[in-house]
């Protein structure tokens, strides 16, 4: 498979978009991942696991469940605010989020990008 990315697409500046980031309930995101079951895990990093899920409207999503204490409330809100406004070919779009009142439960809901994760593309796992 050959991925053709034009120079224009890679070098175009970030664009601010008017994007109404959706605020989800915990139950909506939990249900979309079938209670965060292990077979839904797409990957795991220092901040938490990413699960594949489907919203009630049928939209496929990637849901990042942040580890408790990985980000404070202010840091989390800053990430949401920034990711909601940036549109770029090389960044996945933020659909919405959930945070509990005490910030112990933080979830980010992104569009699902098919065909593997960044590590698989960078290290050629899909091409071997």
N, CA, C and O of each residue as an XYZ file, in Angstrom:
512
protein
N       0.845     -1.174      0.000
C       0.000      0.000      0.000
C       0.886      1.231      0.000
O       1.842      1.313      0.771
N       0.580      2.168     -0.843
C       1.334      3.414     -0.943
C       0.464      4.567     -0.457
O      -0.671      4.741     -0.902
N       1.013      5.344      0.455
C       0.295      6.507      0.952
C       0.894      7.728      0.278
O       2.085      8.001      0.430
N       0.084      8.459     -0.460
C       0.546      9.623     -1.192
C       0.074     10.880     -0.475
O      -1.113     11.205     -0.478
N       1.012     11.571      0.132
C       0.684     12.813      0.824
C       1.414     13.931      0.092
O       2.643     13.940      0.026
N       0.673     14.848     -0.443
C       1.278     15.938     -1.198
C       2.033     16.882     -0.272
O       1.722     17.000      0.913
N       3.029     17.548     -0.839
C       3.801     18.528     -0.076
C       2.881     19.612      0.477
O       3.068     20.070      1.605
N       1.888     20.024     -0.309
C       0.948     21.061      0.113
C       0.185     20.632      1.366
O      -0.011     21.431      2.283
N      -0.241     19.379      1.403
C      -1.014     18.893      2.541
C      -0.173     18.850      3.795
O      -0.665     19.156      4.881
N       1.094     18.475      3.665
C       1.968     18.356      4.829
C       2.395     19.722      5.339
O       2.560     19.900      6.546
N       2.578     20.683      4.454
C       3.102     21.977      4.863
C       2.026     23.019      5.120
O       2.329     24.127      5.561
N       0.762     22.674      4.846
C      -0.277     23.687      5.073
C      -0.348     24.004      6.572
O      -0.157     23.114      7.401
N      -0.616     25.241      6.915
C      -0.641     25.611      8.336
C      -1.838     25.010      9.055
O      -2.827     24.603      8.446
N      -1.709     24.972     10.367
C      -2.843     24.536     11.178
C      -3.986     25.515     10.971
O      -3.770     26.711     10.773
N      -5.189     25.001     11.018
C      -6.361     25.840     10.836
C      -7.214     25.761     12.088
O      -7.399     24.689     12.664
N      -7.721     26.889     12.495
C      -8.657     26.899     13.612
C     -10.037     26.677     13.033
O     -10.432     27.356     12.085
N     -10.766     25.744     13.586
C     -12.109     25.456     13.085
C     -13.115     25.690     14.186
O     -12.810     25.511     15.365
N     -14.294     26.084     13.812
C     -15.341     26.220     14.809
C     -15.929     24.829     15.005
O     -16.638     24.318     14.139
N     -15.639     24.243     16.109
C     -15.976     22.852     16.363
C     -16.582     22.761     17.746
O     -15.927     23.061     18.744
N     -17.806     22.354     17.799
C     -18.472     22.209     19.087
C     -18.106     20.839     19.654
O     -18.686     19.825     19.265
N     -17.156     20.815     20.561
C     -16.729     19.566     21.174
C     -17.851     19.041     22.047
O     -18.414     19.761     22.872
N     -18.155     17.795     21.851
C     -19.260     17.173     22.567
C     -18.822     16.740     23.961
O     -17.727     16.208     24.142
N     -19.675     16.971     24.929
C     -19.434     16.493     26.290
C     -20.245     15.217     26.453
O     -21.474     15.233     26.386
N     -19.541     14.111     26.669
C     -20.189     12.814     26.818
C     -20.435     12.498     28.287
O     -19.810     13.087     29.169
N     -21.337     11.577     28.543
C     -21.459     11.003     29.876
C     -20.494      9.822     29.943
O     -20.088      9.275     28.918
N     -20.142      9.447     31.149
C     -19.275      8.283     31.322
C     -19.951      7.046     30.731
O     -19.307      6.233     30.068
N     -21.246      6.913     30.977
C     -21.984      5.742     30.499
C     -21.946      5.625     28.977
O     -21.824      4.518     28.451
N     -22.047      6.741     28.262
C     -22.004      6.698     26.802
C     -20.686      6.102     26.297
O     -20.673      5.262     25.397
N     -19.592      6.550     26.888
C     -18.285      6.080     26.441
C     -17.999      4.668     26.948
O     -17.381      3.868     26.245
N     -18.431      4.370     28.131
C     -18.272      3.005     28.665
C     -19.054      2.020     27.805
O     -18.534      0.966     27.438
N     -20.293      2.355     27.483
C     -21.123      1.472     26.662
C     -20.532      1.295     25.265
O     -20.617      0.211     24.688
N     -19.939      2.348     24.724
C     -19.351      2.286     23.390
C     -18.162      1.351     23.290
O     -17.820      0.892     22.200
N     -17.527      1.063     24.424
C     -16.371      0.167     24.445
C     -16.705     -1.172     25.102
O     -15.815     -1.977     25.378
N     -17.996     -1.400     25.350
C     -18.436     -2.614     26.045
C     -17.732     -2.734     27.398
O     -17.098     -3.744     27.704
N     -17.863     -1.678     28.193
C     -17.295     -1.593     29.537
C     -15.761     -1.649     29.525
O     -15.151     -2.269     30.396
N     -15.150     -1.000     28.540
C     -13.690     -0.934     28.420
C     -13.060     -2.329     28.453
O     -12.076     -2.568     29.153
N     -13.649     -3.234     27.681
C     -13.139     -4.604     27.677
C     -11.766     -4.680     27.023
O     -11.448     -3.898     26.127
N     -10.964     -5.625     27.480
C      -9.582     -5.748     27.023
C      -9.467     -5.998     25.522
O      -8.515     -5.527     24.899
N     -10.401     -6.718     24.932
C     -10.286     -6.981     23.499
C     -10.529     -5.729     22.653
O     -10.307     -5.750     21.442
N     -10.982     -4.638     23.281
C     -11.179     -3.367     22.581
C      -9.953     -2.467     22.625
O      -9.954     -1.395     22.020
N      -8.900     -2.889     23.337
C      -7.712     -2.049     23.492
C      -6.960     -1.951     22.162
O      -6.601     -2.957     21.550
N      -6.736     -0.704     21.738
C      -5.961     -0.436     20.528
C      -4.493     -0.207     20.853
O      -3.615     -0.526     20.052
N      -4.232      0.345     22.028
C      -2.864      0.647     22.419
C      -2.821      1.179     23.832
O      -3.850      1.439     24.456
N      -1.600      1.335     24.324
C      -1.422      1.836     25.686
C      -0.151      2.650     25.743
O       0.866      2.287     25.150
N      -0.219      3.755     26.463
C       0.942      4.618     26.613
C       1.070      5.094     28.043
O       0.411      4.575     28.944
N       1.909      6.071     28.245
C       2.167      6.585     29.577
C       0.979      7.254     30.231
O       0.912      7.338     31.457
N       0.033      7.735     29.426
C      -1.128      8.432     29.976
C      -2.355      7.548     30.112
O      -3.323      7.943     30.762
N      -2.342      6.358     29.513
C      -3.491      5.474     29.635
C      -3.703      4.616     28.410
O      -2.884      4.605     27.490
N      -4.810      3.898     28.407
C      -5.164      3.009     27.304
C      -6.096      3.695     26.316
O      -6.839      4.614     26.661
N      -6.032      3.219     25.076
C      -6.937      3.683     24.031
C      -7.762      2.482     23.581
O      -7.229      1.425     23.243
N      -9.072      2.677     23.589
C     -10.020      1.622     23.248
C     -10.738      1.953     21.957
O     -11.034      3.116     21.683
N     -11.016      0.932     21.166
C     -11.876      1.102     20.004
C     -13.310      0.971     20.475
O     -13.633      0.104     21.287
N     -14.166      1.838     19.959
C     -15.563      1.795     20.352
C     -16.475      2.279     19.247
O     -16.026      2.698     18.180
N     -17.758      2.211     19.525
C     -18.775      2.696     18.587
C     -19.812      3.461     19.395
O     -20.352      2.949     20.376
N     -20.083      4.687     18.975
C     -21.101      5.481     19.652
C     -22.486      4.970     19.263
O     -22.627      4.224     18.294
N     -23.498      5.369     20.014
C     -24.872      4.912     19.741
C     -25.343      5.250     18.335
O     -26.178      4.541     17.773
N     -24.812      6.332     17.760
C     -25.216      6.706     16.401
C     -24.448      5.933     15.325
O     -24.637      6.175     14.133
N     -23.576      4.997     15.750
C     -22.826      4.167     14.811
C     -21.450      4.696     14.452
O     -20.735      4.062     13.676
N     -21.062      5.834     14.992
C     -19.762      6.419     14.694
C     -18.651      5.607     15.355
O     -18.667      5.431     16.574
N     -17.679      5.104     14.574
C     -16.535      4.405     15.169
C     -15.586      5.424     15.800
O     -15.299      6.461     15.203
N     -15.105      5.130     16.997
C     -14.277      6.074     17.730
C     -13.111      5.357     18.427
O     -13.102      4.137     18.594
N     -12.141      6.168     18.819
C     -11.047      5.732     19.679
C     -11.196      6.526     20.967
O     -11.251      7.756     20.940
N     -11.262      5.828     22.095
C     -11.488      6.487     23.383
C     -10.261      6.287     24.266
O      -9.893      5.164     24.611
N      -9.641      7.409     24.619
C      -8.472      7.359     25.497
C      -8.946      7.511     26.929
O      -9.538      8.527     27.292
N      -8.683      6.498     27.742
C      -9.030      6.531     29.158
C      -7.748      6.851     29.914
O      -6.867      6.003     30.057
N      -7.658      8.079     30.392
C      -6.441      8.536     31.044
C      -6.279      7.897     32.420
O      -7.251      7.702     33.150
N      -5.030      7.577     32.758
C      -4.741      7.049     34.090
C      -5.061      8.109     35.136
O      -4.874      9.303     34.902
N      -5.544      7.660     36.290
C      -5.854      8.593     37.381
C      -4.609      9.403     37.725
O      -3.534      8.845     37.945
N      -4.766     10.707     37.768
C      -3.672     11.588     38.142
C      -2.684     11.888     37.029
O      -1.699     12.587     37.266
N      -2.916     11.375     35.806
C      -1.969     11.626     34.725
C      -2.001     13.080     34.265
O      -0.993     13.607     33.795
N      -3.147     13.721     34.399
C      -3.278     15.142     34.082
C      -4.201     15.781     35.108
O      -5.210     15.200     35.507
N      -3.837     16.982     35.526
C      -4.726     17.726     36.406
C      -5.886     18.286     35.610
O      -5.863     18.279     34.379
N      -6.896     18.769     36.304
C      -8.081     19.311     35.642
C      -7.758     20.423     34.669
O      -8.332     20.488     33.582
N      -6.835     21.309     35.054
C      -6.471     22.432     34.192
C      -5.757     21.941     32.932
O      -6.053     22.415     31.835
N      -4.820     20.995     33.072
C      -4.091     20.454     31.923
C      -5.044     19.741     30.965
O      -4.939     19.879     29.746
N      -5.971     18.981     31.534
C      -6.929     18.240     30.713
C      -7.801     19.208     29.921
O      -8.000     19.015     28.722
N      -8.320     20.239     30.570
C      -9.178     21.211     29.886
C      -8.404     21.960     28.816
O      -8.955     22.276     27.762
N      -7.127     22.248     29.072
C      -6.303     22.912     28.057
C      -6.133     22.024     26.833
O      -6.219     22.501     25.701
N      -5.889     20.719     27.055
C      -5.757     19.793     25.925
C      -7.049     19.728     25.116
O      -7.016     19.738     23.886
N      -8.173     19.661     25.800
C      -9.463     19.613     25.112
C      -9.661     20.887     24.298
O     -10.049     20.822     23.131
N      -9.402     22.031     24.896
C      -9.594     23.304     24.202
C      -8.722     23.408     22.959
O      -9.183     23.872     21.916
N      -7.474     22.982     23.057
C      -6.560     23.067     21.921
C      -6.950     22.069     20.836
O      -7.052     22.429     19.664
N      -7.168     20.808     21.228
C      -7.478     19.772     20.239
C      -8.808     20.028     19.528
O      -8.990     19.616     18.383
N      -9.722     20.695     20.195
C     -11.017     20.991     19.582
C     -10.906     22.063     18.500
O     -11.772     22.158     17.630
N      -9.851     22.864     18.549
C      -9.719     23.985     17.617
C      -8.758     23.725     16.471
O      -8.743     24.480     15.499
N      -7.956     22.673     16.565
C      -6.938     22.442     15.553
C      -7.411     21.425     14.525
O      -7.950     20.372     14.863
N      -7.195     21.769     13.264
C      -7.516     20.858     12.176
C      -6.279     20.733     11.307
O      -5.823     21.715     10.721
N      -5.739     19.531     11.223
C      -4.557     19.300     10.408
C      -4.575     17.867      9.920
O      -5.033     16.968     10.626
N      -4.081     17.654      8.721
C      -4.045     16.329      8.109
C      -3.360     15.298      9.008
O      -3.746     14.129      9.011
N      -2.365     15.713      9.759
C      -1.559     14.781     10.555
C      -2.075     14.595     11.983
O      -1.441     13.892     12.771
N      -3.184     15.194     12.327
C      -3.738     15.046     13.673
C      -5.129     14.432     13.617
O      -5.939     14.770     12.754
N      -5.388     13.540     14.536
C      -6.703     12.927     14.632
C      -7.656     13.941     15.276
O      -7.250     14.711     16.146
N      -8.917     13.939     14.849
C      -9.881     14.930     15.341
C     -10.501     14.490     16.668
O     -10.896     13.338     16.843
N     -10.570     15.437     17.585
C     -11.241     15.212     18.863
C     -12.741     15.383     18.660
O     -13.193     16.418     18.169
N     -13.506     14.374     19.037
C     -14.969     14.449     18.936
C     -15.563     15.007     20.220
O     -16.483     15.823     20.181
N     -15.034     14.566     21.358
C     -15.567     15.026     22.635
C     -14.800     14.451     23.802
O     -13.737     13.853     23.634
N     -15.353     14.640     24.991
C     -14.652     14.222     26.199
C     -15.631     13.997     27.341
O     -16.806     14.353     27.261
N     -15.112     13.397     28.404
C     -15.821     13.285     29.675
C     -14.794     13.521     30.761
O     -13.665     13.039     30.670
N     -15.178     14.257     31.787
C     -14.364     14.368     32.993
C     -15.294     14.413     34.189
O     -16.319     15.095     34.171
N     -14.927     13.681     35.227
C     -15.741     13.686     36.446
C     -15.495     14.981     37.203
O     -14.513     15.679     36.951
N     -16.382     15.297     38.125
C     -16.270     16.556     38.863
C     -14.977     16.635     39.672
O     -14.481     17.731     39.935
N     -14.428     15.494     40.069
C     -13.176     15.502     40.833
C     -11.954     15.250     39.951
O     -10.839     15.133     40.459
N     -12.155     15.165     38.635
C     -11.099     14.942     37.631
C     -10.381     13.609     37.783
O      -9.293     13.435     37.234
N     -10.959     12.671     38.511
C     -10.325     11.358     38.643
C     -10.624     10.465     37.444
O      -9.893      9.507     37.195
N     -11.663     10.757     36.716
C     -12.046      9.997     35.522
C     -12.011     10.959     34.344
O     -12.821     11.882     34.262
N     -11.062     10.736     33.424
C     -10.918     11.607     32.264
C     -10.858     10.759     30.998
O     -10.031      9.853     30.887
N     -11.731     11.057     30.052
C     -11.810     10.306     28.803
C     -11.817     11.274     27.631
O     -12.489     12.304     27.672
N     -11.069     10.940     26.588
C     -11.056     11.714     25.356
C     -11.574     10.822     24.247
O     -11.167      9.666     24.141
N     -12.465     11.343     23.420
C     -13.089     10.569     22.346
C     -12.648     11.166     21.007
O     -12.976     12.308     20.686
N     -11.899     10.373     20.232
C     -11.356     10.803     18.952
C     -12.002     10.031     17.808
O     -12.568      8.957     18.010
N     -11.910     10.594     16.601
C     -12.316      9.837     15.430
C     -11.402      8.610     15.341
O     -10.233      8.666     15.725
N     -11.938      7.524     14.840
C     -11.149      6.306     14.689
C     -10.493      6.314     13.314
O     -11.162      6.460     12.290
N      -9.190      6.157     13.310
C      -8.437      6.072     12.071
C      -8.194      4.593     11.785
O      -7.554      3.913     12.588
N      -8.688      4.082     10.668
C      -8.515      2.660     10.372
C      -7.080      2.327      9.971
O      -6.259      3.219      9.757
N      -6.797      1.050      9.873
C      -5.516      0.543      9.367
C      -4.361      0.665     10.344
O      -3.239      0.964      9.936
N      -4.610      0.442     11.608
C      -3.507      0.364     12.555
C      -3.232      1.654     13.285
O      -3.933      2.653     13.125
N      -2.174      1.604     14.105
C      -1.811      2.769     14.901
C      -0.491      3.349     14.401
O       0.139      2.794     13.500
N      -0.085      4.452     14.983
C       1.114      5.161     14.546
C       2.348      4.277     14.641
O       3.169      4.267     13.724
N       2.490      3.548     15.716
C       3.660      2.685     15.879
C       3.740      1.642     14.762
O       4.821      1.368     14.241
N       2.602      1.066     14.398
C       2.586      0.071     13.329
C       2.993      0.694     11.991
O       3.703      0.063     11.208
N       2.552      1.917     11.725
C       2.923      2.582     10.480
C       4.389      2.982     10.475
O       5.069      2.826      9.461
N       4.887      3.499     11.600
C       6.281      3.942     11.659
C       7.262      2.780     11.554
O       8.329      2.918     10.956
N       6.906      1.643     12.132
C       7.821      0.506     12.165
C       7.500     -0.549     11.110
O       8.112     -1.617     11.090
N       6.544     -0.250     10.238
C       6.296     -1.085      9.086
C       5.623     -2.412      9.333
O       5.709     -3.304      8.489
N       4.950     -2.579     10.470
C       4.296     -3.848     10.764
C       3.263     -4.212      9.716
O       3.031     -5.396      9.470
N       2.629     -3.210      9.083
C       1.580     -3.491      8.102
C       2.159     -3.876      6.749
O       1.445     -4.388      5.887
N       3.459     -3.630      6.560
C       4.070     -3.855      5.252
C       4.863     -5.150      5.196
O       5.331     -5.525      4.121
N       5.028     -5.836      6.297
C       5.826     -7.079      6.327
C       4.975     -8.292      6.023
O       5.482     -9.413      6.006
